């Protein structure tokens, strides 16, 4: 039992990060890869703890909340290999493109990044850094931990709530295996985690993230008839940003370490 659970966690790490603790997806069955989604929250929690450590260590050496925020955001890019950022950029290129569904899907699969994608990348990185700088010092750890946990858990929500927009491609296995029950489980887990870790402020952050995830899926349905692996990447990046924003806007101005 424990060996099976540990294997699913390793597969989840392989799916969401480039950290050397992941299992080899090539050696796993389709059922195991799909089942690893239940461990996405564990991966998010561990990433959040890593980000917290990076932030505190960076602040200790740099004595600057903005420098610590930048190094923390960079740590996230390194740990994930930019996977979710790439999805967010591809989603921006496709979903905001004029034209029909096929043209948008083709743009999302194009390996070259477009102007919307560049703007999305720059804005996400800048906004995350600015928001982390603005969060009250006593809440930075909670924001980072909840940001990692909630954003990865909401992959399950989006996959269960949406349907795959292509015949095949990245994310199809996960999305096809997920259903309304998975989406409900993800919402419940997010709210419980937020109440335990973040209390009132955490619940507000969770509500904001849920609203963003719901909005992304609905917008993708309208533009391309469903969701893709790129859209799931956008869900991660934008809901993580939403958590930081919720904490930053609940922090009094002028607070510092």
C-alpha positions as CSV (number, residue, x, y, z in Angstrom):
1,X,0.0,0.0,0.0
2,X,2.7,2.5,1.0
3,X,4.8,1.5,-1.9
4,X,1.9,2.1,-4.3
5,X,1.2,5.5,-2.7
6,X,4.9,6.5,-2.9
7,X,5.0,5.5,-6.6
8,X,2.0,7.7,-7.3
9,X,3.7,10.6,-5.6
10,X,6.9,10.1,-7.6
11,X,4.8,10.0,-10.8
12,X,3.1,13.2,-9.8
13,X,6.5,14.8,-9.3
14,X,7.5,13.6,-12.7
15,X,4.4,15.2,-14.2
16,X,4.6,18.6,-12.5
17,X,8.3,19.2,-11.9
18,X,11.8,18.3,-13.0
19,X,13.0,17.6,-9.5
20,X,15.1,14.3,-9.4
21,X,12.6,12.5,-7.1
22,X,10.1,11.7,-9.9
23,X,9.3,8.3,-11.2
24,X,9.7,7.5,-14.9
25,X,6.4,8.0,-16.7
26,X,7.6,5.9,-19.6
27,X,7.7,2.9,-17.3
28,X,4.2,3.5,-15.8
29,X,0.9,2.3,-17.1
30,X,-1.8,4.8,-18.3
31,X,-3.9,3.9,-15.3
32,X,-1.0,4.8,-12.9
33,X,-0.3,8.1,-14.7
34,X,-3.9,9.1,-14.5
35,X,-4.1,8.0,-10.8
36,X,-1.1,10.1,-9.9
37,X,-3.4,13.1,-10.0
38,X,-4.5,12.4,-6.5
39,X,-0.9,13.2,-5.4
40,X,-0.8,16.6,-7.1
41,X,-1.7,18.3,-3.8
42,X,1.3,16.6,-2.1
43,X,3.6,17.9,-4.8
44,X,2.1,21.4,-4.5
45,X,2.5,21.3,-0.7
46,X,6.2,20.3,-1.0
47,X,6.8,23.0,-3.6
48,X,5.2,25.6,-1.4
49,X,7.5,24.5,1.5
50,X,10.5,24.8,-0.8
51,X,9.5,28.3,-1.9
52,X,9.1,29.3,1.7
53,X,12.6,28.1,2.5
54,X,14.0,29.9,-0.5
55,X,12.3,33.1,0.4
56,X,13.5,33.1,4.0
57,X,17.0,32.2,3.0
58,X,17.1,34.9,0.3
59,X,15.8,37.5,2.7
60,X,18.4,36.6,5.3
61,X,21.3,37.2,2.8
62,X,19.8,40.0,0.7
63,X,17.9,41.9,3.4
64,X,15.4,42.8,0.7
65,X,11.8,41.5,0.4
66,X,11.8,42.2,-3.4
67,X,15.1,40.3,-3.9
68,X,13.7,37.4,-1.9
69,X,10.5,37.5,-3.9
70,X,12.4,37.4,-7.2
71,X,14.6,34.5,-6.1
72,X,11.5,32.6,-4.9
73,X,9.8,33.1,-8.3
74,X,13.0,31.9,-10.0
75,X,13.1,28.8,-7.8
76,X,9.6,28.0,-9.0
77,X,10.6,28.3,-12.6
78,X,13.7,26.1,-12.0
79,X,11.8,23.4,-10.0
80,X,9.1,23.1,-12.7
81,X,11.3,23.6,-15.7
82,X,9.0,26.4,-16.7
83,X,6.3,23.8,-17.6
84,X,3.3,25.7,-16.4
85,X,4.7,29.0,-17.6
86,X,5.0,27.5,-21.1
87,X,1.4,26.3,-20.8
88,X,0.2,29.8,-19.8
89,X,2.1,31.4,-22.7
90,X,0.7,28.9,-25.2
91,X,-2.8,29.4,-23.8
92,X,-2.5,33.2,-24.2
93,X,-1.3,32.8,-27.8
94,X,-4.2,30.6,-28.7
95,X,-7.1,31.8,-26.6
96,X,-6.7,35.5,-27.4
97,X,-6.0,34.9,-31.1
98,X,-8.7,36.0,-33.6
99,X,-10.1,33.3,-35.7
100,X,-11.8,30.0,-35.4
101,X,-11.3,27.1,-33.0
102,X,-8.8,25.2,-35.3
103,X,-6.6,28.3,-35.7
104,X,-6.5,28.8,-32.0
105,X,-5.6,25.2,-31.3
106,X,-2.9,25.3,-34.0
107,X,-1.4,28.4,-32.4
108,X,-1.3,26.7,-29.0
109,X,0.6,23.8,-30.5
110,X,3.1,26.0,-32.4
111,X,6.5,25.8,-30.7
112,X,7.2,29.4,-31.3
113,X,5.9,31.9,-28.8
114,X,3.8,34.8,-30.0
115,X,3.3,38.3,-28.7
116,X,0.4,37.3,-26.3
117,X,2.6,34.6,-24.9
118,X,5.5,37.0,-24.3
119,X,3.2,39.4,-22.5
120,X,1.7,36.7,-20.4
121,X,5.2,35.4,-19.3
122,X,6.4,38.9,-18.4
123,X,3.3,39.9,-16.5
124,X,3.1,36.6,-14.5
125,X,6.7,36.8,-13.4
126,X,6.5,40.5,-12.6
127,X,3.2,40.4,-10.8
128,X,4.2,37.4,-8.7
129,X,7.3,39.1,-7.6
130,X,5.5,42.4,-6.8
131,X,2.7,40.6,-4.9
132,X,5.1,38.6,-2.7
133,X,6.9,41.8,-1.9
134,X,3.6,43.3,-0.7
135,X,2.5,40.5,1.5
136,X,2.8,41.0,5.2
137,X,5.9,39.4,6.6
138,X,4.0,37.1,8.9
139,X,1.8,35.8,6.0
140,X,4.5,35.1,3.4
141,X,5.0,31.5,4.4
142,X,1.2,30.8,4.4
143,X,0.8,32.5,1.0
144,X,3.7,30.4,-0.5
145,X,2.5,27.1,0.9
146,X,-1.1,27.7,0.0
147,X,-0.2,29.0,-3.4
148,X,1.7,25.8,-4.2
149,X,-0.9,23.5,-2.8
150,X,-4.0,25.2,-4.1
151,X,-2.7,25.7,-7.6
152,X,-1.7,22.1,-8.1
153,X,-4.9,20.8,-6.6
154,X,-7.0,22.9,-8.9
155,X,-5.5,21.0,-11.8
156,X,-7.8,18.2,-10.7
157,X,-10.7,20.7,-10.5
158,X,-10.1,22.0,-14.0
159,X,-9.6,18.5,-15.5
160,X,-12.7,17.2,-13.8
161,X,-14.8,20.3,-14.8
162,X,-13.6,20.5,-18.3
163,X,-13.3,18.2,-21.3
164,X,-10.3,17.7,-23.7
165,X,-10.4,19.9,-26.7
166,X,-8.3,17.8,-29.1
167,X,-8.3,14.3,-30.3
168,X,-5.0,13.6,-28.7
169,X,-2.1,15.5,-27.0
170,X,-0.6,16.5,-23.7
171,X,-3.1,16.3,-20.8
172,X,-5.7,14.1,-22.6
173,X,-5.0,11.1,-20.3
174,X,-5.5,13.2,-17.2
175,X,-8.5,15.1,-18.4
176,X,-10.3,12.1,-19.8
177,X,-9.8,10.2,-16.5
178,X,-11.1,13.1,-14.3
179,X,-14.8,13.7,-13.6
180,X,-17.2,15.8,-11.5
181,X,-16.3,13.8,-8.4
182,X,-12.7,14.7,-8.8
183,X,-13.6,18.3,-9.2
184,X,-15.6,18.2,-6.0
185,X,-12.8,16.5,-4.2
186,X,-10.4,19.2,-5.3
187,X,-12.7,22.0,-4.1
188,X,-13.2,20.3,-0.7
189,X,-9.5,19.7,-0.3
190,X,-8.6,23.3,-1.2
191,X,-11.1,24.7,1.3
192,X,-10.0,22.4,4.1
193,X,-6.3,23.2,3.5
194,X,-7.0,26.9,3.3
195,X,-8.9,26.9,6.6
196,X,-6.2,24.9,8.4
197,X,-3.2,26.8,7.0
198,X,-4.5,30.2,6.2
199,X,-7.7,30.5,8.3
200,X,-9.8,33.5,7.2
201,X,-7.3,35.0,4.8
202,X,-6.6,31.6,3.4
203,X,-10.3,31.0,2.7
204,X,-10.5,34.3,0.8
205,X,-7.4,33.3,-1.2
206,X,-8.9,29.9,-2.0
207,X,-12.1,31.5,-3.1
208,X,-10.2,33.8,-5.5
209,X,-8.2,30.9,-6.9
210,X,-11.3,28.8,-7.4
211,X,-13.0,31.7,-9.2
212,X,-10.0,32.1,-11.5
213,X,-9.8,28.4,-12.3
214,X,-13.5,28.3,-13.1
215,X,-13.2,31.3,-15.3
216,X,-10.3,29.9,-17.2
217,X,-12.1,26.7,-18.0
218,X,-15.2,28.5,-19.1
219,X,-13.2,30.9,-21.2
220,X,-11.3,28.0,-22.9
221,X,-14.6,26.2,-23.5
222,X,-15.9,29.2,-25.3
223,X,-12.8,29.7,-27.4
224,X,-11.6,26.1,-28.2
225,X,-14.5,23.9,-27.0
226,X,-12.6,22.5,-24.0
227,X,-9.3,22.5,-22.3
228,X,-5.8,21.2,-23.0
229,X,-2.6,20.5,-21.1
230,X,-1.6,24.1,-21.8
231,X,-4.8,25.4,-20.2
232,X,-4.0,23.3,-17.1
233,X,-0.6,25.1,-17.0
234,X,-2.4,28.4,-17.2
235,X,-4.6,27.3,-14.3
236,X,-1.6,26.6,-12.1
237,X,0.1,29.9,-12.8
238,X,-2.9,32.2,-12.6
239,X,-4.4,30.5,-9.5
240,X,-1.0,30.6,-7.7
241,X,-0.9,34.3,-8.6
242,X,-4.4,34.8,-7.3
243,X,-3.5,33.4,-3.9
244,X,-0.5,35.8,-3.7
245,X,-2.8,38.6,-4.7
246,X,-5.4,37.8,-2.1
247,X,-2.8,37.9,0.6
248,X,-1.2,41.0,-0.7
249,X,-4.4,42.9,-0.8
250,X,-5.2,41.9,2.7
251,X,-1.9,43.2,4.0
252,X,-1.6,46.7,5.4
253,X,0.6,49.1,3.3
254,X,4.0,49.9,4.6
255,X,4.5,46.6,6.4
256,X,8.1,45.4,6.3
257,X,10.4,42.9,8.0
